[in-house]
Amino acid sequence: RGKAIVVADEAYIEFCPQATLAGWLSDYPHLVVLRTLSKAFALAGLRCGFTLANAEVINVLLKVIAPSPLSAPVADIAAQALSPEGIAAMRQRVAQILDERRYLVEQLRGIACVEQVFDSETNYVLARITASSA
């Protein structure tokens, strides 16, 4: 049995929380789950994320990352975003985005030149459009 680390990127997990692998951490000690404040928290400019992993993996990471990887202002904003109020605001934002996504998909499906609208579990929509013959 090897010591490979398996990394799962959950950048969009707030849009599809039932798909999280965080519950697997106790069964898979070398699993690392990466998350970001860029998407659902609307803090892309902050360039801040976090890691969910077992203590053994976190201890290895602490040996190889810079002692102060975040500036104090970034850490303060991240802490606010992850506070109960920040989580509530994120959930409201996600609900609004999901409502708007449903509306957009519905409207796109009614347009003749739209061949296909793909299913999405994120904050964006992918559609195939027929080229105009005009």
C-alpha positions in Angstrom: 0.0 0.0 0.0 1.5 3.3 -1.1 1.6 6.7 0.5 0.2 8.6 -2.4 -1.9 11.6 -1.6 -5.2 11.9 -3.5 -6.4 15.4 -4.0 -10.0 16.4 -4.7 -10.7 20.0 -5.9 -14.0 21.1 -4.4 -14.0 24.7 -5.8 -17.7 24.5 -6.7 -18.9 22.3 -3.9 -21.2 25.0 -2.4 -23.3 24.6 -5.6 -23.6 20.8 -5.1 -22.9 20.1 -1.5 -24.2 16.5 -1.7 -21.1 15.6 -3.8 -18.5 16.5 -1.2 -15.8 14.0 -0.3 -15.1 15.5 3.1 -17.0 12.7 4.8 -14.4 10.2 3.3 -11.5 11.8 5.2 -11.9 9.3 8.1 -11.8 6.3 5.8 -9.1 7.5 3.5 -6.2 9.0 5.5 -4.3 10.2 2.4 -7.3 12.1 0.9 -6.9 15.9 0.7 -9.9 18.1 -0.2 -9.2 21.6 -1.5 -11.7 24.4 -1.3 -11.7 28.1 -2.3 -13.3 31.3 -1.3 -13.2 32.4 -5.0 -16.5 30.9 -6.2 -19.6 30.8 -3.9 -18.0 33.3 -1.4 -17.3 35.8 -4.3 -13.8 36.5 -3.1 -11.7 35.6 -6.2 -9.5 38.6 -5.7 -8.5 37.3 -2.2 -6.8 34.3 -3.7 -7.5 32.3 -0.6 -8.6 28.7 -0.1 -8.2 26.0 2.5 -7.4 22.3 2.8 -9.4 19.6 4.6 -7.2 16.6 5.5 -6.2 14.3 8.3 -3.7 15.6 10.9 -0.9 13.6 9.5 -1.2 15.2 6.1 -1.7 18.7 7.6 1.5 18.2 9.6 3.4 17.4 6.4 1.9 20.4 4.7 2.9 22.7 7.6 6.5 21.6 7.1 6.6 22.7 3.4 4.4 25.9 3.3 5.6 29.3 4.3 5.3 30.2 8.0 2.9 33.0 7.2 1.3 32.2 3.9 -1.6 34.8 4.4 -1.4 38.4 5.2 -3.4 39.6 8.2 -6.0 41.5 6.0 -6.5 38.4 3.9 -6.8 36.2 7.0 -9.3 38.7 8.5 -11.5 38.7 5.4 -11.4 34.9 5.1 -12.4 34.6 8.8 -15.4 36.9 8.2 -16.4 34.9 5.1 -16.3 31.6 7.1 -18.2 33.1 10.1 -21.8 32.1 10.6 -22.9 35.4 9.0 -20.5 34.9 6.1 -21.8 31.3 5.6 -25.4 32.6 5.6 -24.6 35.2 3.0 -22.8 32.7 0.8 -25.8 30.3 1.0 -28.1 33.2 0.0 -25.8 34.0 -2.9 -25.7 30.4 -4.0 -29.5 30.1 -3.9 -29.9 33.2 -6.0 -27.3 32.0 -8.5 -29.0 28.6 -8.8 -32.4 30.3 -9.4 -30.8 32.5 -12.1 -29.1 29.5 -13.6 -32.5 27.6 -13.8 -34.1 30.6 -15.5 -31.2 31.0 -17.9 -31.3 27.3 -18.9 -35.0 27.4 -19.3 -34.8 30.5 -21.6 -31.9 29.0 -23.6 -33.8 25.8 -24.3 -36.5 27.9 -25.9 -34.2 29.5 -28.5 -34.1 27.8 -31.9 -30.3 28.1 -32.4 -29.5 26.5 -29.1 -28.8 22.8 -29.8 -28.1 21.7 -26.3 -27.8 23.1 -22.8 -25.6 20.8 -20.7 -26.4 20.0 -17.1 -24.5 22.1 -14.6 -23.7 21.8 -10.9 -21.7 25.0 -10.8 -22.2 28.8 -11.2 -22.0 28.7 -15.0 -23.9 27.2 -18.0 -22.5 25.5 -21.1 -24.6 25.5 -24.3 -24.0 24.4 -27.9 -25.2 27.0 -30.4 -25.9 26.4 -34.1 -24.1 28.7 -36.4 -26.3 31.1 -38.2 -26.7 30.5 -41.9 -27.3 34.2 -42.6 
